[in-house]
């Protein structure tokens, strides 16, 4: 589920870059992607600690 969100956000970011969207838009999506990736790794760490 989180993998799908990351994949979609990455596609959104790539599309924004290809379309030369403004810096603020690209930056916002990049930050959102970073947050999803961090959450993915936090969840993975919880699984390991069980």
C-alpha positions as CSV (number, residue, x, y, z in Angstrom):
1,X,0.0,0.0,0.0
2,X,2.7,2.5,1.0
3,X,4.7,1.2,-2.0
4,X,1.9,2.3,-4.3
5,X,1.8,5.7,-2.8
6,X,5.5,6.1,-3.3
7,X,5.3,4.9,-6.9
8,X,2.5,7.4,-7.7
9,X,4.2,10.3,-6.0
10,X,7.5,9.5,-7.9
11,X,5.5,9.4,-11.2
12,X,3.9,12.8,-10.2
13,X,7.3,14.3,-9.5
14,X,8.9,13.0,-12.7
15,X,5.9,14.3,-14.7
16,X,6.2,17.7,-13.1
17,X,9.9,17.9,-13.9
18,X,9.3,16.9,-17.5
19,X,6.7,19.5,-17.8
20,X,9.0,22.2,-16.3
21,X,6.5,23.1,-13.5
22,X,7.6,25.8,-11.2
23,X,10.2,25.2,-8.5
24,X,7.7,25.4,-5.6
25,X,5.5,22.8,-7.1
26,X,8.4,20.4,-7.7
27,X,9.8,21.0,-4.3
28,X,6.5,20.3,-2.6
29,X,6.1,17.0,-4.4
30,X,9.7,16.1,-3.6
31,X,9.2,16.8,0.1
32,X,6.0,14.7,0.1
33,X,7.9,11.8,-1.6
34,X,10.7,12.1,1.0
35,X,8.1,11.9,3.8
36,X,6.5,8.7,2.3
37,X,9.9,7.1,1.9
38,X,10.8,7.9,5.5
39,X,7.5,6.4,6.6
40,X,8.3,3.3,4.6
41,X,11.6,2.8,6.3
42,X,10.1,3.5,9.8
43,X,7.5,0.9,9.1
44,X,10.2,-1.6,8.0
45,X,12.2,-1.0,11.1
46,X,9.1,-1.7,13.2
47,X,8.7,-5.0,11.5
48,X,12.3,-6.0,12.1
49,X,12.0,-5.2,15.8
50,X,9.0,-7.4,16.4
